[in-house]
Amino acid sequence: MIHLNRKISDVGFSKDNIDHLGNKYLIGNGYMGIRGTAEEYTAELHPAINLSGVYDRAPGKWRESVNAPNGLYCLLHADGERLALPEKEPRFHEQSLDLAAGLHGRRTLWRVGETGVTVESERFASMADPHAILQRYVVSVDREAELTLDSGIDSEVWDINGGHFSSVSLTEREGILSAECRTIEQGIVVTVLVGEKAPVVGETVKEGGKLLKRYRFRAEPLVSYVFEKTVTVCTSRDEDAVGLPTMLDYEEAKRRHTACWDRIWYRSEVQIEGDDEAELALNYSIYHLNCIAPRSGGVRSIPARGLSGQVYKGAIFWDTEMFMFDYFLFTDPDVAKRLLRYRITTLPGAMEKAAEYGWRGAFYAWESQEGGLDACTDYNITDVFTGRPVRTYFRDKQVHVSAAMVYALVRYLEVTGDRSVLREGGNRMLLECARFYHSLLVRYVGRDFYEIHDVVGPDEYHERVNNNAYTNRMARFTLEQAACLLRDDPICTEEERLGFLEAAKRLKVPQPDPETGLIEQFDGYFRLEDASVETLRSRLIDPREYWGGADGVASHTQVNKQADVAAMLGMFPEDYPTDVMEKNWLYYEPRTEHGSSLSACMFALLACYIGRPDYAYPLFMKSAQQDYLPGSKLWLGLIFIGGTHPAAAGGAWMVASRGFAGLSIRNGCPAASKPQLPEGWARLRFRILCRGKSYLVTATAEKTLIEEEQT
Ligand code: IFM
C-alpha cells in the first residue's frame, strides 16, 4: 500500500515563524532530535540537537535535557557580505521536509549586489546509524563571487535552564573537528565529531565557541559547490559508541536511512481516500512519532515535547502511555516494549517518591527523568504579574499518573500476547501501583465505600479535589488488574490480592446522575460558577496568565483545561451507554478550554463512540495538525512551553483507529464496531500488528474489514 511520497514545504521567510518551523520541520531518530532551523542560526534562534535521556542540572536551575553542540553549523559570506537569516533578507526561501524519507531541505536565494547566491541543503538524522546526522550544503552563484563558508561546530547551544557544560574542549585531529563537553552534574561527556568532504581546501579556525573549517574560494557561475558532512554525536553513557565512523558516504548513508523509513512506513502509513488534508495531517503526526521513538541503546522513553528541545525539562509524562503508546503497540511493539521497560526500570524512583509522601507502592514521576527522578517542582509556574513562583500540585497530587503505566501494560498484554514483560518486572510494577492506590483509599466511618481525596485530575485547573472521576476509575482499573494478573504470583499474597479486589469493588467512581446522565468530575464540581470559556478569556489581564492555581480565572468555575470526564469515558467506553456518553460530551466539551494539546483527541474519540464523527472531525484535525500549523500555546505563566506535541500526534492515531475505524481487541483478536467515518471519507486504511500477525484494516461507510495478511 505504500504510496507516501509527500513533501511539505513553507515558502517565504518570516522571523515570527522561526520557533514554529523549528518544531514543524524537526528530524530525528530516537537518539536525538534536530530542530528545523537554518544552518547559520545561533543559540538565540533556538537550533538544537536534543539528546534523548541525557539530563543535567545547572546550579540553582531546573534539571533539563541536554542539547549537544551544533555540528550542523554553516555560515556563508559572499563578496564580504554575511548571508544569514534573519538579518539578510532573502529573495527566495523555502524549507521542506520529505516525510517519506525523513529529509530536511532548505533553499535560499540572496542577492549580493548584482550576484545571486543560492544555498541548498539537505540533512537527515540517520535511522540506520543512530549517532549520525548527515548534511549536504550546496552553494552556487550566477556571477563570479568571492565566497567564504564557515562550517563546523557551534558549542554555544540554546539552553532554557543552562548552560550544562562545565568544560568544552574544541580540537581538530586528522581533519576531524571535535567538541568534547562535560556536563555539570554528572560529568557525562557529550562528544560531537564533524567530518567534512569539501570541493576546496579549508583552514581550521576557532572563533569563540565555534570550531570551524573555513573555505575561501572564487566561485564560478553555474557550478554547484557541494560540502558534505557527517556529524557524529555520542555520550560517555552510550555502550554502542565505540569506533563510530567519522565520515560516511552521503549517498550510501542516505540509501540505508531511507530503507529504514520505508520499513516504518510500510507498517505505519494511513490512507484516507477523500480527504487529502486529513491524510497528510495524520501521516505527518506519524512521522513525528517515529522521529522520537526509542529504537536502540539505553533505557529511554519519549518526552512530552518529543526531542524538540528542553521544554518541560525534556521529561516523560503520562502522555507517553495514555496517548502515544497505542500507535507503537499496533505498528512496532518492540518500541512499545521499550517504553514499558523505561517505566519498569524506573520503578525504584516511583517507589521512593511514594515513600516521600508517606504512601506505599509506586507513585510515578509527573515529569520523569532518568531513574524515575521527578523533575517537577512544587513551584512549577511563575506568576505573570509578580514574577513569583506559584505553588502547583502537579507533582504531589496528580496521582492518576501511576495508573497510566498499568493501562499501557494491560494494552500491551492484550495486543501482543507477550507475557514475558510481566516476568521482566511488569508484575512488580503492577503490584506497586496497586499498593499505591490501595494506600490512598479513604473510608468514612459508617460508609461502606472508599474514596480518594486531595488529588488533581487531568484537568489541572481544579486542584486538591476529592473523588475525581478519571482518577478513581483508573485506580479501580489498577486494583482490578492487579487482582487478576497477580493471581498465583508469589510476589503477591492471596490476602493482599483479595484486598485489591475488595478495594476495586468498593471504590467510589462518580456515576451518571439518574436524571441528567451527567457524571460529576469531582465532588462539588457542579456547584462551581458555570461561566463560559469566552467569559474567562475576557477576565484575563495578561494573555499568559495561568488559569488554574489559587488565583486562576478557571479555578472557581466549571471551565476545564482539558478532557477529564471525557478522558475517562474515552478510555472505558464499555462502562456506559451511548446516551450517557453523549450527554457528558455535550456538557463538558463547551466547558473545556482545550488548553492542553492532550484534550482535543479525547473529545474526538468520545465523539466517535457516540456516533458523531462530525463532532470528532475538527477535534481530530486539531490534534493531527498541532505541530503542522502555527499557533500552539507558547507560555504557561512565564514558562516557555513551545515545542512539538507528540501526545496530540498519538491521540490523532488513536482517534483514527479506535474512533473512526472502530478498532478494538476482543479475546486477543482485532475486532471492529461500526465505523464512524467523517463526511467525505470514502475509505480509511491502515495496517496493524496483533499477536504477531499483520492485518489490513479497511473502513468504509458501511463496515470495517480486518484482513489478515501474509508477512
Ligand atoms: O501531561 C500534560 C498535562 O496533562 C497537561 N500539561 C502538559 C503536560 C505535558 O504534555
Boltz pocket constraint, residues with backbone or C-beta under 6 A from the ligand:
constraints:
  - pocket:
      binder: B
      contacts: [[A, 304], [A, 312], [A, 317], [A, 318], [A, 319], [A, 458], [A, 460], [A, 596], [A, 598], [A, 647]]
      max_distance: 6.0
